[in-house]
Amino acid sequence: MRPFFRRGLDKILGNAQATIDTIEPGSIVVAPRKPIALDDEAAITEVLDLAAKIGAVLLDSGTGAIDTRRQIEFVAGIYGLEDIDVDVTFNTIMICARRGFSLPPVMAMRTVHYRSMDFTRLAHVDRLVRRIRQLAITPGTAHRIVDEIIAARHPYPYWVATIGWGVMAAGVSILLGGTAFVGLTSFITTLVIVTVNRRLARDGTPMFFQQFAGGFIAVMPAATLFHWREQIGVDFLPSQIIAAGIVVLLSGLSLVGSVQDAITGAPITGTARFSEVVLQTGGILAGVALALRVTEWFGVFLPGLGTQTPFGPVDTLTRMTGAALAAGAFALASYAERRAIPVAFGAGVVASGVAFGLALTQAGTIVASAAAAIVVGLVGGLAARRALTPPLVIAVAGITPLLPGLAIYRGLYGIMSGQSLEGFGQVAAALTTGCALAAGVTLGEFLARSLRRPSIPAVLVRIPVRPEHFPRRKPRRESP
């Protein structure tokens, strides 16, 4: 019985490690292929620029500052540059290589001008770091690979990602107890939000106003249909449609990265990221508030705060299905690899199952959300070993359906309708729930790294690059 259980545990844990696990202090001994001479500024600059490029992709994809710094140090150490200082601050990466007392240091800097949701790019860079360690490819070859990764198009067309956002909103509306009509309305509303925001982004509109437009659009269809509900013969809660749109807008924010930075020892970056999250959330609130005022001017008054029904044991399975659908659709909309989408779907099932199970025991929303996030972070860290998918992809997708979109809407509506005490309570609960989700993911990933450190497999994972990028080895001469 014990050997059978052991084999099953090995299959769950996997024989590989996530890339960040392999570079933990004490887990490896860095053995450079060819040490770089300290007086060779060109070679040092080439390595530093390569490490900065890799760090920029990681930071752009939402990776925490500490993990980004460790991978930069790892890449530089592989090529013989161990005496370096790395500073990662919000959107800037600075690397300084010291060359002793007689030579001036060599520095490299790179700035992340925008943040994108392309998890395939993150996965490819993750595998590139593996290849740098295992094959010791030259810096020039690694430069060409990372340049191709950065310049590559998204793996799916825009319309596929747009449909993914719509399906995600439909899943969130089902999670909140909505009907098929609510899901279809959320789907169409989100398609409009994504299309408008993408056009605003192309015109260079600041993110705050994109979030503002999204919050405004999220309310208007729900309010209009609620006003004509008797004529069209439907009965629904507009809060389910509005909350689904808010969750879609919140999912693009780096909440996990901001809290992770604050916890793991990067308070400046964490504060900057958290301020960005708060400001962009404020844009959503402003858009929703304006839309509510506009609907009131036309005589449309939405239901009050006490209209949302609590979770019940009968519809828990349906809501878990909605959460899983939302998690998988988020992975698709964020251009995750095809093999990562089923894993994200499973993460949604696990997260919603834990959250709803604890909610039924009267544990409270915050405790349930934190516990679900811990489990998702743990599952993401372990699944990353088996599927070779960065843990960030699974973690963010898993907790996305649990984002407090409904609490944010209810809090704002309470404040605007004269129920200030209850409204501010809802806003505070939403903020606490978001922090609990992010902190839980961080703790879960830490537990995954500490659970087991298996040996690194000899089988390498392919990445989409041309064969000529890798130097050909000369055939060995057979002895007579």
C-alpha positions in Angstrom: 0.0 0.0 0.0 2.8 2.4 0.9 4.7 2.0 -2.5 1.4 2.5 -4.4 0.7 5.7 -2.4 4.2 6.9 -2.9 4.0 6.4 -6.7 0.8 8.4 -6.7 2.3 11.2 -4.7 5.3 11.3 -7.1 2.9 11.7 -10.0 1.2 14.6 -8.3 4.3 16.4 -7.2 6.2 15.7 -10.5 9.9 15.2 -11.1 10.6 18.7 -12.3 10.7 22.1 -10.6 9.4 25.4 -11.6 12.2 27.6 -12.8 12.2 29.9 -9.8 12.5 26.8 -7.6 15.7 25.8 -9.2 17.4 29.1 -8.4 16.5 29.2 -4.7 19.6 29.9 -2.5 21.4 26.6 -1.9 19.4 24.6 -4.4 22.1 24.7 -7.2 25.7 25.4 -7.7 26.2 27.9 -10.5 28.9 26.6 -12.8 29.5 29.1 -15.7 30.3 27.6 -19.1 33.1 30.1 -19.6 34.0 32.8 -17.1 34.0 36.4 -18.5 37.2 38.4 -18.1 36.5 41.4 -16.0 38.3 43.7 -18.5 36.0 42.6 -21.3 33.3 45.3 -21.1 31.6 44.2 -24.3 31.0 40.6 -23.0 29.8 41.9 -19.6 27.4 44.3 -21.3 26.1 41.6 -23.5 25.3 39.3 -20.5 23.8 42.2 -18.5 21.6 43.3 -21.3 20.4 39.7 -21.8 19.5 39.4 -18.1 17.7 42.7 -18.2 15.6 41.7 -21.2 14.6 38.5 -19.5 13.7 40.4 -16.3 11.7 42.9 -18.3 9.5 40.2 -19.8 9.0 38.7 -16.3 8.1 42.1 -14.8 5.9 42.9 -17.7 3.9 39.7 -17.1 3.2 40.4 -13.4 6.1 38.5 -11.8 7.0 39.8 -8.4 10.1 42.0 -8.0 12.0 39.5 -5.8 11.4 36.5 -8.2 12.5 38.8 -11.1 15.6 39.8 -9.3 16.5 36.2 -8.5 16.2 35.1 -12.1 18.3 38.0 -13.3 21.0 37.1 -10.9 20.7 33.5 -12.0 21.1 34.3 -15.7 24.1 36.5 -15.0 25.7 33.9 -12.7 25.4 31.2 -15.4 27.8 33.3 -17.6 30.2 34.0 -14.8 28.9 37.4 -13.4 28.2 36.6 -9.7 29.3 39.9 -8.2 26.4 42.0 -9.3 23.7 44.2 -7.8 20.1 44.1 -9.1 17.5 46.7 -8.4 13.9 46.1 -9.5 11.6 49.0 -8.8 8.1 49.0 -10.2 8.9 49.3 -14.0 12.7 49.8 -13.9 15.5 47.2 -13.8 19.0 48.3 -13.0 22.0 45.9 -13.0 25.5 46.8 -11.9 28.4 44.4 -12.3 31.4 45.2 -10.1 34.9 44.5 -11.5 37.1 45.0 -8.5 38.9 48.1 -7.1 40.8 49.1 -10.3 38.0 48.9 -12.9 34.8 50.9 -13.0 31.5 48.9 -12.8 29.4 48.1 -15.8 25.7 48.9 -15.7 22.6 48.1 -17.7 19.1 49.4 -17.3 15.8 48.5 -18.9 12.3 50.1 -18.4 9.0 48.3 -18.8 6.8 50.9 -20.6 3.6 48.9 -20.5 2.2 45.7 -19.0 0.7 43.0 -21.2 -1.4 39.9 -20.5 0.5 37.3 -22.6 1.2 34.2 -20.5 2.6 32.3 -23.5 5.5 34.8 -23.6 6.1 34.3 -19.9 6.2 30.5 -20.4 8.6 30.8 -23.3 11.0 33.0 -21.3 10.7 30.5 -18.4 11.8 27.7 -20.6 14.6 29.9 -22.1 16.0 30.3 -18.5 16.0 26.5 -18.2 17.9 26.1 -21.4 20.4 28.7 -20.5 21.1 26.6 -17.4 21.0 23.1 -18.9 22.6 23.8 -22.3 24.8 26.8 -21.4 24.0 28.4 -24.8 26.0 31.4 -25.7 24.7 34.9 -24.8 24.4 35.8 -28.5 22.1 32.8 -29.1 20.0 33.6 -26.0 19.7 37.2 -27.2 18.3 36.1 -30.5 15.8 33.8 -28.8 14.5 36.3 -26.3 14.2 38.9 -29.1 12.0 36.5 -31.1 9.9 35.8 -28.0 9.4 39.5 -27.4 8.6 40.3 -31.1 6.4 37.2 -31.6 2.7 37.8 -32.1 0.1 36.6 -29.7 -0.7 32.8 -30.1 -4.3 33.5 -30.7 -6.1 36.2 -32.8 -7.7 39.2 -31.0 -11.2 37.9 -31.6 -10.4 34.6 -29.7 -9.1 36.6 -26.7 -12.1 38.9 -26.9 -14.5 35.9 -26.8 -12.4 34.5 -23.9 -13.2 37.7 -21.9 -16.8 37.4 -22.7 -17.0 33.7 -21.6 -15.2 34.7 -18.4 -17.9 37.3 -17.7 -20.6 34.7 -18.4 -18.8 32.3 -16.0 -18.6 35.0 -13.2 -22.4 35.7 -13.7 -23.2 32.0 -13.3 -20.9 32.0 -10.2 -23.0 34.8 -8.7 -26.2 32.8 -9.3 -27.3 34.3 -12.6 -29.5 32.7 -15.2 -28.7 32.0 -18.9 -30.1 35.4 -19.8 -27.8 37.0 -17.3 -24.8 35.1 -18.7 -25.6 36.1 -22.3 -26.0 39.7 -21.3 -22.7 39.6 -19.4 -21.0 38.0 -22.4 -22.2 40.7 -24.8 -21.5 43.6 -22.4 -18.0 42.4 -21.9 -17.4 42.1 -25.6 -18.3 45.8 -25.9 -16.0 46.7 -22.9 -13.0 44.9 -24.3 -13.5 46.3 -27.8 -13.8 49.9 -26.6 -10.9 49.6 -24.2 -8.7 48.1 -26.9 -9.4 51.0 -29.2 -8.7 53.5 -26.4 -5.4 51.7 -25.7 -4.4 52.0 -29.3 -5.1 55.8 -29.1 -2.8 56.1 -26.1 -5.6 56.7 -23.6 -4.4 56.4 -20.0 -5.4 53.3 -18.2 -7.6 55.2 -15.6 -9.9 56.4 -18.4 -10.0 52.9 -19.9 -11.2 51.5 -16.6 -13.6 54.5 -16.3 -15.2 53.6 -19.7 -15.4 50.0 -18.8 -17.2 50.7 -15.5 -19.7 52.9 -17.3 -20.4 50.4 -20.0 -20.8 47.6 -17.4 -23.8 49.3 -15.9 -25.8 50.7 -18.8 -27.0 47.4 -20.4 -28.0 45.9 -17.1 -29.9 49.1 -16.1 -31.6 49.3 -19.5 -32.8 45.7 -19.4 -33.9 46.0 -15.8 -36.1 49.0 -16.8 -37.7 46.9 -19.6 -37.8 43.6 -17.7 -41.6 43.4 -17.6 -42.0 44.1 -21.3 -39.5 41.5 -22.3 -40.7 39.0 -19.7 -37.5 38.4 -17.7 -36.6 38.8 -14.0 -33.0 39.1 -13.0 -30.6 40.9 -10.7 -28.6 43.6 -12.5 -25.9 43.4 -9.9 -24.9 40.0 -11.3 -24.2 41.6 -14.8 -22.4 44.6 -13.3 -20.3 42.6 -11.0 -19.2 40.3 -13.8 -18.0 43.3 -15.8 -16.2 44.7 -12.7 -14.4 41.3 -12.2 -13.2 41.4 -15.9 -11.8 44.8 -15.4 -10.2 43.9 -12.1 -8.6 40.7 -13.5 -6.1 42.7 -15.5 -4.6 44.4 -12.5 -1.4 43.2 -10.8 -3.0 42.7 -7.3 -1.1 39.5 -6.7 2.2 41.0 -7.7 1.7 44.1 -5.5 0.9 42.1 -2.3 3.6 39.6 -3.1 6.2 42.4 -3.4 5.1 43.9 -0.1 5.3 40.5 1.7 8.6 39.2 0.2 10.7 42.3 0.9 10.1 44.8 -1.9 8.0 47.5 -0.2 8.7 50.3 -2.7 7.7 48.2 -5.7 4.7 46.8 -3.7 3.5 50.2 -2.8 3.8 51.5 -6.3 2.0 48.5 -7.7 -0.7 48.7 -5.1 -1.2 52.5 -5.7 -1.6 51.6 -9.4 -4.2 49.0 -8.5 -6.1 51.4 -6.3 -6.1 54.2 -8.9 -7.3 52.0 -11.7 -10.0 50.5 -9.4 -11.0 54.1 -8.7 -11.5 54.5 -12.4 -13.9 51.6 -12.4 -15.8 53.1 -9.4 -16.0 56.5 -11.1 -17.4 54.9 -14.2 -20.0 52.9 -12.3 -20.9 55.9 -10.2 -21.5 58.1 -13.2 -23.6 55.4 -14.9 -25.8 55.0 -11.8 -26.4 58.7 -11.8 -27.3 58.7 -15.4 -29.8 55.9 -15.0 -31.4 57.7 -12.0 -31.8 60.9 -14.2 -33.8 58.7 -16.6 -35.9 57.3 -13.7 -34.2 53.9 -13.5 -33.4 52.8 -9.9 -31.6 49.5 -9.4 -32.3 47.1 -6.5 -30.8 47.8 -3.1 -28.1 46.0 -1.2 -30.2 43.2 0.2 -31.1 41.6 -3.1 -28.2 39.2 -3.4 -29.0 35.7 -2.2 -26.4 33.8 -0.2 -24.7 30.7 -1.3 -26.6 27.5 -0.8 -25.8 23.8 -1.0 -28.2 23.2 -3.9 -26.5 25.5 -6.4 -22.9 25.1 -5.2 -22.1 22.7 -8.1 -23.5 25.2 -10.7 -21.5 28.0 -9.2 -18.3 25.9 -9.1 -18.9 25.3 -12.8 -19.2 29.0 -13.4 -15.9 29.7 -11.5 -14.1 27.0 -13.5 -15.4 28.4 -16.7 -14.3 31.9 -15.7 -10.8 30.7 -14.8 -10.2 28.7 -18.0 -11.6 31.6 -20.1 -9.3 34.1 -18.3 -6.3 31.9 -19.2 -7.5 31.9 -22.8 -8.0 35.6 -22.9 -4.6 36.1 -21.4 -3.0 34.1 -24.2 -1.9 31.2 -22.1 -0.7 28.1 -23.8 -3.3 25.5 -24.7 -2.1 23.0 -22.2 -2.3 25.6 -19.4 -6.0 26.2 -20.1 -7.3 22.9 -18.6 -5.0 23.4 -15.6 -6.5 26.9 -15.1 -10.0 25.3 -15.4 -9.0 22.8 -12.7 -7.6 25.6 -10.5 -11.0 27.4 -10.7 -12.7 24.2 -9.6 -10.4 23.8 -6.6 -10.6 27.5 -5.6 -14.4 27.7 -5.8 -14.8 24.3 -4.1 -12.7 25.4 -1.1 -14.2 28.8 -0.9 -17.8 27.6 -1.1 -17.2 24.7 1.2 -15.8 27.1 3.9 -18.6 29.6 3.2 -21.2 26.9 4.0 -19.5 26.4 7.4 -19.9 30.1 8.2 -16.2 30.7 8.1 -16.6 34.1 6.4 -15.8 35.3 3.0 -12.3 36.6 3.9 -11.2 33.4 5.5 -12.7 31.3 2.7 -11.0 33.4 0.1 -7.6 33.2 1.8 -7.9 29.4 2.2 -8.9 29.0 -1.4 -5.9 31.2 -2.5 -3.5 29.1 -0.5 -4.7 25.9 -2.1 -4.5 27.5 -5.5 -1.0 28.7 -4.9 0.0 25.3 -3.7 -1.6 23.6 -6.7 0.0 26.1 -9.1 3.4 25.5 -7.7 3.1 21.7 -7.9 1.4 21.7 -11.3 4.2 23.9 -12.6 6.6 21.0 -12.1 4.5 18.6 -14.1 3.2 20.9 -16.9 6.2 23.2 -16.9 3.8 26.1 -16.7 4.8 29.2 -14.6 3.0 29.1 -11.3 1.8 32.7 -11.8 -0.5 31.6 -14.7 -2.3 29.0 -12.6 -2.5 31.2 -9.5 -3.9 34.3 -11.1 -6.4 32.3 -13.2 -7.5 30.4 -10.1 -8.3 33.3 -7.9 -9.7 35.6 -10.7 -13.3 34.3 -10.3 -13.1 35.1 -6.5 -12.3 38.7 -7.0 -14.7 40.9 -5.0 -16.6 42.5 -8.0 -20.0 42.2 -6.3 -18.7 43.7 -3.0 -17.2 46.7 -4.8 -20.5 47.4 -6.7 -22.6 46.9 -3.6 -20.3 49.2 -1.6 -20.5 51.9 -4.1 -24.2 51.6 -4.5 -24.7 51.8 -0.8 -22.6 54.9 -0.5 -24.5 56.6 -3.3 -27.9 55.6 -2.0 -27.5 57.0 1.5 -26.4 53.7 3.2 -22.9 55.0 3.9 -22.1 52.7 6.8 -23.0 49.5 5.0 -21.5 50.8 1.8 -18.1 51.6 3.3 -18.2 48.2 5.0 -18.6 46.5 1.7 -15.7 48.4 0.2 -13.5 47.5 3.2 -14.5 43.9 2.8 -13.7 44.0 -0.9 -10.2 45.4 -0.2 -9.5 42.9 2.5 -10.7 40.0 0.3 -8.4 41.1 -2.5 -5.4 41.3 -0.2 -6.3 37.9 1.3 -6.4 36.3 -2.1 -3.0 37.8 -3.1 -1.4 36.9 0.3 -2.9 33.4 0.1 -1.4 32.8 -3.3 2.0 33.9 -2.1 1.9 31.6 0.9 0.7 28.7 -1.3 3.6 29.1 -3.7 6.0 29.3 -0.8 4.6 26.0 0.6 4.9 24.4 -2.9 8.6 25.3 -3.1 9.3 24.1 0.4 7.3 20.8 0.1 9.8 19.0 -2.0 12.9 19.8 -4.1 13.2 16.9 -6.7 16.1 16.6 -9.0 16.0 18.5 -12.3 15.1 16.2 -15.2 17.5 15.6 -18.0 14.7 15.7 -20.6 14.5 19.3 -21.9 11.3 21.1 -23.0 11.1 22.5 -26.5 10.5 26.1 -27.1 9.4 27.5 -30.5 12.7 28.6 -31.9 14.6 27.7 -35.0 17.2 24.9 -34.8 20.0 27.2 -36.1 19.8 29.2 -32.9 21.6 26.4 -31.1 25.3 25.7 -31.8 26.0 22.4 -33.4 28.3 20.1 -31.5 31.1 18.5 -33.4 30.7 14.7 -33.7 33.0 12.7 -31.5 35.8 10.7 -33.1 35.6 7.1 -32.4 38.7 5.5 -31.0 40.3 2.8 -33.2 
